[in-house]
Amino acid sequence: MRKIVALAALTSLAFASAATAQEITLRAVTSFAEKTTMSLGFERFIERVNEAGKGVIHINYIGGPKAMPPFEIGNALKNGVVDIANVTGAFYTNVMPEADAWKLRQVPMAEVRKNGGFEYMSKLYAQKMNAVFLATLTGDTPFHLYLNKKISSPDLTGLKLRITPVYRDFFQAQGATVVQTAPGEVYTALERGVVDGYGWPITGIFDLGWQEKTKYRVDPGFYTVEVSILVNKTTWDKLTPQQKGILQKAAEQGEQEGIGNFVKLNAEDTARQAKVGIETITFDAAASKLFVDKAYEAGWAGVIRQSPEHGPKLRDFLSKAK
């Protein structure tokens, strides 16, 4: 609490100083460890803003989970404790349940921006989270299930799995017992046998050392990773058109770069996992289809249960055409 109060005070000072100087300073955090896969795109975004915005706008990068626990970022952003966050919807469903729908996106982000889905989501961010959604930085990267026990079917009964809200509905529907933790606690949970596995994107486990405690990866992947740049709306509304433009341009570049960057990263980490001895568990075609279908079925059921008004509309925007 002291840390959050201190951050809020410093944020106020930043705006106070901005009143007497042209350049405004915004405070930013990431929900993932600094200089790891899920933070690198955001760090490039900050570099671009600070380079293009000299004398106009500057981002003060506070850091990652050591500065602010991931599950506290949603409220901190909403309340203006920080101005900008690199965060996934899984970490702030307590503030905006509809953010969980991003993982279920089956069409390109460019299509969501054209079909009305982005505008619809933007209104929800403004109303529920006092936030502006700028861009997502992780392309079309899939999630996977990683295990220390071999399975022969999509049935997860008897397994204890580490989750965030991303995986909860799906893994529970398949019979697993789930344990929610922040990423920084997963290594120890695996080491001590508290969990038998976890959900995570195809890329990024080497950043955290989890490959040392992982024996299997289940194919196929499912869902779409979403790590995005959000800005506090109160802060945003105080910015000049020039300042907003600098942020938007850097965010757009990051979203486009992320598509190609993650294709490369995903391929590299897939090969790297095999090289260190992580075995791939694959099902037959029918079971693989069932695995993925169940993931989306459980995922949308969870979103609609949490948001019966908006969930069905979001499904129309984010699902692939049938």
C-alpha positions as YAML, in Angstrom:
chain: A
units: angstrom
residues:
- id: 1
  name: MET
  ca: [0.00, 0.00, 0.00]
- id: 2
  name: ARG
  ca: [2.82, 2.44, 0.87]
- id: 3
  name: LYS
  ca: [4.38, 1.71, -2.51]
- id: 4
  name: ILE
  ca: [1.11, 2.48, -4.32]
- id: 5
  name: VAL
  ca: [0.55, 5.70, -2.35]
- id: 6
  name: ALA
  ca: [4.09, 6.79, -3.15]
- id: 7
  name: LEU
  ca: [3.58, 6.06, -6.83]
- id: 8
  name: ALA
  ca: [0.35, 8.07, -6.82]
- id: 9
  name: ALA
  ca: [2.11, 11.02, -5.22]
- id: 10
  name: LEU
  ca: [4.89, 10.92, -7.78]
- id: 11
  name: THR
  ca: [2.34, 10.70, -10.60]
- id: 12
  name: SER
  ca: [0.72, 13.88, -9.32]
- id: 13
  name: LEU
  ca: [4.13, 15.55, -9.23]
- id: 14
  name: ALA
  ca: [4.72, 14.55, -12.84]
- id: 15
  name: PHE
  ca: [1.56, 16.34, -13.92]
- id: 16
  name: ALA
  ca: [2.38, 19.32, -11.71]
- id: 17
  name: SER
  ca: [5.75, 19.69, -13.38]
- id: 18
  name: ALA
  ca: [4.09, 19.29, -16.77]
- id: 19
  name: ALA
  ca: [2.01, 22.35, -16.05]
- id: 20
  name: THR
  ca: [5.18, 24.45, -15.97]
- id: 21
  name: ALA
  ca: [7.02, 22.69, -18.77]
- id: 22
  name: GLN
  ca: [6.07, 21.48, -22.22]
- id: 23
  name: GLU
  ca: [7.31, 17.92, -21.75]
- id: 24
  name: ILE
  ca: [5.04, 15.61, -19.76]
- id: 25
  name: THR
  ca: [6.33, 12.52, -17.98]
- id: 26
  name: LEU
  ca: [4.19, 9.38, -17.76]
- id: 27
  name: ARG
  ca: [4.88, 6.45, -15.44]
- id: 28
  name: ALA
  ca: [4.80, 2.95, -16.93]
- id: 29
  name: VAL
  ca: [4.88, -0.61, -15.60]
- id: 30
  name: THR
  ca: [4.91, -4.05, -17.16]
- id: 31
  name: SER
  ca: [3.20, -7.12, -15.73]
- id: 32
  name: PHE
  ca: [6.09, -9.35, -16.82]
- id: 33
  name: ALA
  ca: [9.74, -9.34, -15.80]
- id: 34
  name: GLU
  ca: [11.81, -6.69, -17.53]
- id: 35
  name: LYS
  ca: [13.73, -7.67, -20.66]
- id: 36
  name: THR
  ca: [11.79, -10.91, -21.05]
- id: 37
  name: THR
  ca: [9.79, -11.95, -24.11]
- id: 38
  name: MET
  ca: [6.47, -10.44, -23.03]
- id: 39
  name: SER
  ca: [8.06, -7.11, -22.07]
- id: 40
  name: LEU
  ca: [10.45, -6.54, -24.98]
- id: 41
  name: GLY
  ca: [7.84, -5.09, -27.33]
- id: 42
  name: PHE
  ca: [6.75, -2.66, -24.64]
- id: 43
  name: GLU
  ca: [10.32, -1.64, -23.96]
- id: 44
  name: ARG
  ca: [10.80, -0.92, -27.67]
- id: 45
  name: PHE
  ca: [7.59, 1.14, -27.55]
- id: 46
  name: ILE
  ca: [9.01, 3.21, -24.68]
- id: 47
  name: GLU
  ca: [12.26, 3.77, -26.57]
- id: 48
  name: ARG
  ca: [10.34, 4.99, -29.62]
- id: 49
  name: VAL
  ca: [8.17, 7.35, -27.60]
- id: 50
  name: ASN
  ca: [11.13, 8.81, -25.73]
- id: 51
  name: GLU
  ca: [13.10, 9.30, -28.94]
- id: 52
  name: ALA
  ca: [10.25, 10.84, -30.94]
- id: 53
  name: GLY
  ca: [8.85, 12.75, -27.98]
- id: 54
  name: LYS
  ca: [11.92, 14.65, -26.81]
- id: 55
  name: GLY
  ca: [10.73, 17.87, -25.24]
- id: 56
  name: VAL
  ca: [7.09, 16.79, -25.65]
- id: 57
  name: ILE
  ca: [6.43, 13.51, -23.85]
- id: 58
  name: HIS
  ca: [8.60, 11.10, -21.86]
- id: 59
  name: ILE
  ca: [7.86, 7.68, -20.36]
- id: 60
  name: ASN
  ca: [9.46, 6.84, -17.02]
- id: 61
  name: TYR
  ca: [9.71, 3.04, -16.96]
- id: 62
  name: ILE
  ca: [9.21, 1.92, -13.36]
- id: 63
  name: GLY
  ca: [9.68, -1.78, -14.09]
- id: 64
  name: GLY
  ca: [7.94, -5.11, -13.72]
- id: 65
  name: PRO
  ca: [6.46, -7.28, -10.97]
- id: 66
  name: LYS
  ca: [9.05, -6.16, -8.43]
- id: 67
  name: ALA
  ca: [7.64, -2.65, -8.75]
- id: 68
  name: MET
  ca: [3.99, -3.72, -8.82]
- id: 69
  name: PRO
  ca: [2.42, -7.21, -8.55]
- id: 70
  name: PRO
  ca: [0.72, -8.18, -11.85]
- id: 71
  name: PHE
  ca: [-2.74, -8.66, -10.38]
- id: 72
  name: GLU
  ca: [-2.67, -5.13, -8.91]
- id: 73
  name: ILE
  ca: [-1.96, -3.37, -12.19]
- id: 74
  name: GLY
  ca: [-5.59, -3.16, -13.34]
- id: 75
  name: ASN
  ca: [-6.73, -1.15, -10.33]
- id: 76
  name: ALA
  ca: [-3.52, 0.88, -10.30]
- id: 77
  name: LEU
  ca: [-4.07, 1.91, -13.91]
- id: 78
  name: LYS
  ca: [-7.76, 2.61, -13.37]
- id: 79
  name: ASN
  ca: [-7.02, 4.86, -10.40]
- id: 80
  name: GLY
  ca: [-4.12, 6.69, -12.01]
- id: 81
  name: VAL
  ca: [-1.37, 5.28, -9.81]
- id: 82
  name: VAL
  ca: [0.40, 4.53, -13.10]
- id: 83
  name: ASP
  ca: [-0.26, 6.08, -16.49]
- id: 84
  name: ILE
  ca: [0.69, 3.28, -18.88]
- id: 85
  name: ALA
  ca: [0.79, -0.49, -18.48]
- id: 86
  name: ASN
  ca: [1.98, -3.47, -20.49]
- id: 87
  name: VAL
  ca: [-0.46, -6.08, -19.26]
- id: 88
  name: THR
  ca: [-2.61, -9.01, -20.29]
- id: 89
  name: GLY
  ca: [-6.35, -9.10, -19.64]
- id: 90
  name: ALA
  ca: [-5.88, -12.17, -17.45]
- id: 91
  name: PHE
  ca: [-4.39, -9.92, -14.77]
- id: 92
  name: TYR
  ca: [-7.33, -7.51, -14.48]
- id: 93
  name: THR
  ca: [-10.51, -9.52, -14.97]
- id: 94
  name: ASN
  ca: [-11.43, -8.36, -11.46]
- id: 95
  name: VAL
  ca: [-11.75, -4.86, -12.93]
- id: 96
  name: MET
  ca: [-13.02, -5.71, -16.41]
- id: 97
  name: PRO
  ca: [-14.22, -9.32, -16.90]
- id: 98
  name: GLU
  ca: [-14.68, -8.77, -20.64]
- id: 99
  name: ALA
  ca: [-10.91, -8.49, -21.10]
- id: 100
  name: ASP
  ca: [-10.80, -12.28, -20.83]
- id: 101
  name: ALA
  ca: [-12.38, -12.42, -24.29]
- id: 102
  name: TRP
  ca: [-9.18, -11.24, -25.98]
- id: 103
  name: LYS
  ca: [-7.66, -14.72, -25.58]
- id: 104
  name: LEU
  ca: [-10.50, -16.10, -27.73]
- id: 105
  name: ARG
  ca: [-9.70, -13.91, -30.74]
- id: 106
  name: GLN
  ca: [-9.57, -16.05, -33.89]
- id: 107
  name: VAL
  ca: [-9.35, -13.26, -36.47]
- id: 108
  name: PRO
  ca: [-6.42, -10.89, -37.09]
- id: 109
  name: MET
  ca: [-6.26, -7.81, -34.89]
- id: 110
  name: ALA
  ca: [-6.52, -5.69, -38.04]
- id: 111
  name: GLU
  ca: [-9.92, -7.28, -38.71]
- id: 112
  name: VAL
  ca: [-11.08, -6.56, -35.15]
- id: 113
  name: ARG
  ca: [-10.19, -2.92, -35.72]
- id: 114
  name: LYS
  ca: [-12.37, -2.91, -38.86]
- id: 115
  name: ASN
  ca: [-15.38, -5.02, -37.84]
- id: 116
  name: GLY
  ca: [-16.48, -2.92, -34.87]
- id: 117
  name: GLY
  ca: [-14.94, -5.12, -32.21]
- id: 118
  name: PHE
  ca: [-12.17, -2.70, -31.30]
- id: 119
  name: GLU
  ca: [-14.60, 0.20, -30.97]
- id: 120
  name: TYR
  ca: [-16.89, -1.93, -28.81]
- id: 121
  name: MET
  ca: [-14.04, -3.00, -26.55]
- id: 122
  name: SER
  ca: [-12.73, 0.56, -26.36]
- id: 123
  name: LYS
  ca: [-16.03, 1.74, -24.92]
- id: 124
  name: LEU
  ca: [-15.89, -0.98, -22.27]
- id: 125
  name: TYR
  ca: [-12.33, 0.00, -21.35]
- id: 126
  name: ALA
  ca: [-13.38, 3.62, -20.95]
- id: 127
  name: GLN
  ca: [-16.48, 2.79, -18.89]
- id: 128
  name: LYS
  ca: [-15.16, 0.01, -16.69]
- id: 129
  name: MET
  ca: [-11.45, 0.63, -16.40]
- id: 130
  name: ASN
  ca: [-10.93, 4.32, -17.13]
- id: 131
  name: ALA
  ca: [-8.48, 3.17, -19.78]
- id: 132
  name: VAL
  ca: [-7.56, 3.56, -23.43]
- id: 133
  name: PHE
  ca: [-6.46, 0.40, -25.28]
- id: 134
  name: LEU
  ca: [-3.62, 1.33, -27.64]
- id: 135
  name: ALA
  ca: [-2.30, -1.91, -29.14]
- id: 136
  name: THR
  ca: [-1.55, -5.56, -28.59]
- id: 137
  name: LEU
  ca: [2.08, -6.57, -29.03]
- id: 138
  name: THR
  ca: [2.13, -10.37, -29.21]
- id: 139
  name: GLY
  ca: [0.81, -11.18, -32.69]
- id: 140
  name: ASP
  ca: [-1.13, -14.43, -33.03]
- id: 141
  name: THR
  ca: [0.83, -16.53, -30.56]
- id: 142
  name: PRO
  ca: [-0.89, -19.66, -29.16]
- id: 143
  name: PHE
  ca: [-0.97, -20.96, -25.61]
- id: 144
  name: HIS
  ca: [0.04, -24.51, -24.71]
- id: 145
  name: LEU
  ca: [-0.28, -26.89, -21.80]
- id: 146
  name: TYR
  ca: [3.07, -27.92, -20.27]
- id: 147
  name: LEU
  ca: [3.28, -30.97, -18.00]
- id: 148
  name: ASN
  ca: [5.52, -33.16, -15.88]
- id: 149
  name: LYS
  ca: [3.18, -36.13, -16.24]
- id: 150
  name: LYS
  ca: [2.43, -37.82, -19.54]
- id: 151
  name: ILE
  ca: [-1.18, -37.94, -20.75]
- id: 152
  name: SER
  ca: [-2.71, -39.85, -23.66]
- id: 153
  name: SER
  ca: [-5.96, -37.92, -24.09]
- id: 154
  name: PRO
  ca: [-7.35, -34.41, -23.47]
- id: 155
  name: ASP
  ca: [-8.74, -35.61, -20.13]
- id: 156
  name: LEU
  ca: [-6.92, -33.68, -17.39]
- id: 157
  name: THR
  ca: [-8.54, -35.41, -14.43]
- id: 158
  name: GLY
  ca: [-6.13, -35.84, -11.52]
- id: 159
  name: LEU
  ca: [-3.71, -33.12, -12.63]
- id: 160
  name: LYS
  ca: [-2.93, -30.03, -10.54]
- id: 161
  name: LEU
  ca: [-2.29, -27.15, -12.91]
- id: 162
  name: ARG
  ca: [-1.09, -23.61, -12.34]
- id: 163
  name: ILE
  ca: [-3.42, -21.13, -13.99]
- id: 164
  name: THR
  ca: [-4.36, -17.52, -14.48]
- id: 165
  name: PRO
  ca: [-7.91, -16.64, -15.59]
- id: 166
  name: VAL
  ca: [-6.78, -17.45, -19.15]
- id: 167
  name: TYR
  ca: [-6.90, -21.18, -18.53]
- id: 168
  name: ARG
  ca: [-9.25, -21.64, -15.59]
- id: 169
  name: ASP
  ca: [-12.50, -22.51, -17.38]
- id: 170
  name: PHE
  ca: [-10.86, -24.81, -19.94]
- id: 171
  name: PHE
  ca: [-8.63, -26.76, -17.56]
- id: 172
  name: GLN
  ca: [-11.43, -27.18, -15.01]
- id: 173
  name: ALA
  ca: [-13.82, -28.34, -17.73]
- id: 174
  name: GLN
  ca: [-11.26, -31.03, -18.62]
- id: 175
  name: GLY
  ca: [-11.13, -32.24, -15.02]
- id: 176
  name: ALA
  ca: [-8.00, -30.54, -13.66]
- id: 177
  name: THR
  ca: [-7.54, -29.06, -10.20]
- id: 178
  name: VAL
  ca: [-6.27, -25.50, -10.63]
- id: 179
  name: VAL
  ca: [-4.00, -23.23, -8.59]
- id: 180
  name: GLN
  ca: [-3.68, -19.52, -9.46]
- id: 181
  name: THR
  ca: [-0.28, -17.89, -8.96]
- id: 182
  name: ALA
  ca: [1.74, -15.04, -10.41]
- id: 183
  name: PRO
  ca: [4.42, -16.10, -12.95]
- id: 184
  name: GLY
  ca: [7.21, -15.51, -10.45]
- id: 185
  name: GLU
  ca: [5.90, -18.31, -8.22]
- id: 186
  name: VAL
  ca: [5.63, -21.04, -10.87]
- id: 187
  name: TYR
  ca: [9.21, -22.34, -10.77]
- id: 188
  name: THR
  ca: [9.00, -23.06, -7.05]
- id: 189
  name: ALA
  ca: [5.55, -24.64, -7.43]
- id: 190
  name: LEU
  ca: [6.93, -27.01, -10.07]
- id: 191
  name: GLU
  ca: [10.06, -27.73, -8.06]
- id: 192
  name: ARG
  ca: [8.07, -28.64, -4.96]
- id: 193
  name: GLY
  ca: [5.44, -30.66, -6.81]
- id: 194
  name: VAL
  ca: [2.66, -28.27, -5.85]
- id: 195
  name: VAL
  ca: [1.55, -28.37, -9.50]
- id: 196
  name: ASP
  ca: [1.96, -30.93, -12.28]
- id: 197
  name: GLY
  ca: [2.04, -28.36, -15.04]
- id: 198
  name: TYR
  ca: [0.92, -25.00, -16.30]
- id: 199
  name: GLY
  ca: [-0.46, -23.08, -19.23]
- id: 200
  name: TRP
  ca: [1.84, -20.66, -21.04]
- id: 201
  name: PRO
  ca: [2.47, -19.37, -24.57]
- id: 202
  name: ILE
  ca: [4.62, -21.37, -26.95]
- id: 203
  name: THR
  ca: [7.38, -18.83, -26.33]
- id: 204
  name: GLY
  ca: [8.80, -17.43, -23.12]
- id: 205
  name: ILE
  ca: [9.41, -20.36, -20.76]
- id: 206
  name: PHE
  ca: [13.19, -19.96, -21.07]
- id: 207
  name: ASP
  ca: [12.97, -16.41, -19.73]
- id: 208
  name: LEU
  ca: [11.69, -17.86, -16.48]
- id: 209
  name: GLY
  ca: [13.76, -21.02, -16.27]
- id: 210
  name: TRP
  ca: [10.69, -23.25, -16.38]
- id: 211
  name: GLN
  ca: [12.25, -25.57, -18.97]
- id: 212
  name: GLU
  ca: [14.32, -26.99, -16.10]
- id: 213
  name: LYS
  ca: [11.14, -28.33, -14.47]
- id: 214
  name: THR
  ca: [9.12, -29.20, -17.59]
- id: 215
  name: LYS
  ca: [9.01, -32.60, -19.32]
- id: 216
  name: TYR
  ca: [6.18, -32.32, -21.87]
- id: 217
  name: ARG
  ca: [4.33, -29.83, -24.07]
- id: 218
  name: VAL
  ca: [0.86, -30.72, -25.30]
- id: 219
  name: ASP
  ca: [0.03, -29.99, -28.94]
- id: 220
  name: PRO
  ca: [-2.04, -28.45, -30.42]
- id: 221
  name: GLY
  ca: [-1.95, -24.96, -29.00]
- id: 222
  name: PHE
  ca: [-5.11, -23.04, -28.21]
- id: 223
  name: TYR
  ca: [-6.32, -19.45, -27.75]
- id: 224
  name: THR
  ca: [-4.31, -16.34, -28.69]
- id: 225
  name: VAL
  ca: [-1.86, -14.55, -26.42]
- id: 226
  name: GLU
  ca: [-2.78, -10.93, -25.66]
- id: 227
  name: VAL
  ca: [-0.32, -8.57, -23.99]
- id: 228
  name: SER
  ca: [-1.29, -4.98, -24.64]
- id: 229
  name: ILE
  ca: [-0.54, -1.33, -23.96]
- id: 230
  name: LEU
  ca: [-3.16, 0.47, -21.89]
- id: 231
  name: VAL
  ca: [-3.21, 4.14, -20.91]
- id: 232
  name: ASN
  ca: [-5.14, 5.68, -18.03]
- id: 233
  name: LYS
  ca: [-8.00, 7.62, -19.67]
- id: 234
  name: THR
  ca: [-7.77, 10.59, -17.31]
- id: 235
  name: THR
  ca: [-4.12, 10.91, -18.30]
- id: 236
  name: TRP
  ca: [-4.95, 10.42, -21.96]
- id: 237
  name: ASP
  ca: [-7.57, 13.15, -21.95]
- id: 238
  name: LYS
  ca: [-4.99, 15.64, -20.63]
- id: 239
  name: LEU
  ca: [-2.56, 14.98, -23.46]
- id: 240
  name: THR
  ca: [-2.24, 17.25, -26.47]
- id: 241
  name: PRO
  ca: [-2.96, 15.89, -29.97]
- id: 242
  name: GLN
  ca: [0.80, 15.84, -30.59]
- id: 243
  name: GLN
  ca: [1.47, 13.79, -27.45]
- id: 244
  name: LYS
  ca: [-1.33, 11.35, -28.29]
- id: 245
  name: GLY
  ca: [-0.03, 11.02, -31.82]
- id: 246
  name: ILE
  ca: [3.45, 10.06, -30.62]
- id: 247
  name: LEU
  ca: [1.99, 7.33, -28.40]
- id: 248
  name: GLN
  ca: [-0.35, 6.06, -31.11]
- id: 249
  name: LYS
  ca: [2.33, 5.88, -33.78]
- id: 250
  name: ALA
  ca: [4.72, 3.97, -31.52]
- id: 251
  name: ALA
  ca: [1.92, 1.60, -30.48]
- id: 252
  name: GLU
  ca: [0.87, 0.95, -34.09]
- id: 253
  name: GLN
  ca: [4.47, 0.15, -35.00]
- id: 254
  name: GLY
  ca: [4.67, -2.22, -32.05]
- id: 255
  name: GLU
  ca: [1.49, -4.04, -33.01]
- id: 256
  name: GLN
  ca: [2.66, -4.56, -36.58]
- id: 257
  name: GLU
  ca: [6.17, -5.60, -35.53]
- id: 258
  name: GLY
  ca: [4.78, -8.05, -33.00]
- id: 259
  name: ILE
  ca: [3.13, -10.12, -35.72]
- id: 260
  name: GLY
  ca: [6.39, -10.95, -37.47]
- id: 261
  name: ASN
  ca: [8.55, -10.97, -34.37]
- id: 262
  name: PHE
  ca: [6.44, -13.59, -32.64]
- id: 263
  name: VAL
  ca: [6.28, -15.86, -35.69]
- id: 264
  name: LYS
  ca: [10.08, -15.97, -35.45]
- id: 265
  name: LEU
  ca: [10.21, -16.26, -31.65]
- id: 266
  name: ASN
  ca: [7.59, -19.02, -31.61]
- id: 267
  name: ALA
  ca: [9.51, -21.10, -34.15]
- id: 268
  name: GLU
  ca: [12.79, -20.59, -32.29]
- id: 269
  name: ASP
  ca: [11.36, -21.56, -28.92]
- id: 270
  name: THR
  ca: [9.57, -24.61, -30.33]
- id: 271
  name: ALA
  ca: [12.92, -25.89, -31.63]
- id: 272
  name: ARG
  ca: [14.69, -24.90, -28.43]
- id: 273
  name: GLN
  ca: [12.20, -26.82, -26.29]
- id: 274
  name: ALA
  ca: [12.87, -29.98, -28.29]
- id: 275
  name: LYS
  ca: [16.62, -29.42, -28.01]
- id: 276
  name: VAL
  ca: [16.53, -29.34, -24.18]
- id: 277
  name: GLY
  ca: [14.44, -32.51, -24.06]
- id: 278
  name: ILE
  ca: [10.86, -31.29, -23.68]
- id: 279
  name: GLU
  ca: [8.79, -33.98, -25.38]
- id: 280
  name: THR
  ca: [5.71, -33.18, -27.44]
- id: 281
  name: ILE
  ca: [2.46, -34.95, -26.59]
- id: 282
  name: THR
  ca: [0.17, -35.13, -29.61]
- id: 283
  name: PHE
  ca: [-3.32, -36.56, -29.99]
- id: 284
  name: ASP
  ca: [-4.97, -38.05, -33.06]
- id: 285
  name: ALA
  ca: [-6.86, -35.68, -35.37]
- id: 286
  name: ALA
  ca: [-10.24, -36.21, -33.71]
- id: 287
  name: ALA
  ca: [-8.90, -35.75, -30.19]
- id: 288
  name: SER
  ca: [-6.89, -32.69, -31.24]
- id: 289
  name: LYS
  ca: [-9.98, -31.06, -32.70]
- id: 290
  name: LEU
  ca: [-11.94, -31.92, -29.56]
- id: 291
  name: PHE
  ca: [-9.19, -30.41, -27.38]
- id: 292
  name: VAL
  ca: [-9.29, -27.08, -29.22]
- id: 293
  name: ASP
  ca: [-13.09, -27.03, -29.55]
- id: 294
  name: LYS
  ca: [-13.46, -27.64, -25.81]
- id: 295
  name: ALA
  ca: [-11.03, -24.81, -25.11]
- id: 296
  name: TYR
  ca: [-13.14, -22.28, -27.00]
- id: 297
  name: GLU
  ca: [-16.41, -23.71, -25.75]
- id: 298
  name: ALA
  ca: [-15.30, -23.41, -22.12]
- id: 299
  name: GLY
  ca: [-13.65, -20.04, -22.72]
- id: 300
  name: TRP
  ca: [-16.73, -18.40, -24.20]
- id: 301
  name: ALA
  ca: [-18.99, -19.98, -21.60]
- id: 302
  name: GLY
  ca: [-16.84, -18.34, -18.93]
- id: 303
  name: VAL
  ca: [-16.85, -14.92, -20.60]
- id: 304
  name: ILE
  ca: [-20.62, -14.99, -21.11]
- id: 305
  name: ARG
  ca: [-21.19, -16.15, -17.54]
- id: 306
  name: GLN
  ca: [-19.17, -13.20, -16.25]
- id: 307
  name: SER
  ca: [-20.63, -10.72, -18.74]
- id: 308
  name: PRO
  ca: [-23.99, -11.89, -20.12]
- id: 309
  name: GLU
  ca: [-24.65, -8.50, -21.73]
- id: 310
  name: HIS
  ca: [-21.39, -8.09, -23.61]
- id: 311
  name: GLY
  ca: [-20.04, -11.64, -23.96]
- id: 312
  name: PRO
  ca: [-22.23, -12.75, -26.90]
- id: 313
  name: LYS
  ca: [-21.44, -9.56, -28.83]
- id: 314
  name: LEU
  ca: [-17.73, -9.98, -28.26]
- id: 315
  name: ARG
  ca: [-17.95, -13.55, -29.51]
- id: 316
  name: ASP
  ca: [-19.41, -12.24, -32.79]
- id: 317
  name: PHE
  ca: [-16.53, -9.80, -33.21]
- id: 318
  name: LEU
  ca: [-13.67, -12.09, -32.22]
- id: 319
  name: SER
  ca: [-14.65, -15.55, -33.53]
- id: 320
  name: LYS
  ca: [-13.75, -16.83, -36.97]
- id: 321
  name: ALA
  ca: [-16.54, -17.06, -39.53]
- id: 322
  name: LYS
  ca: [-18.40, -20.35, -39.49]
...
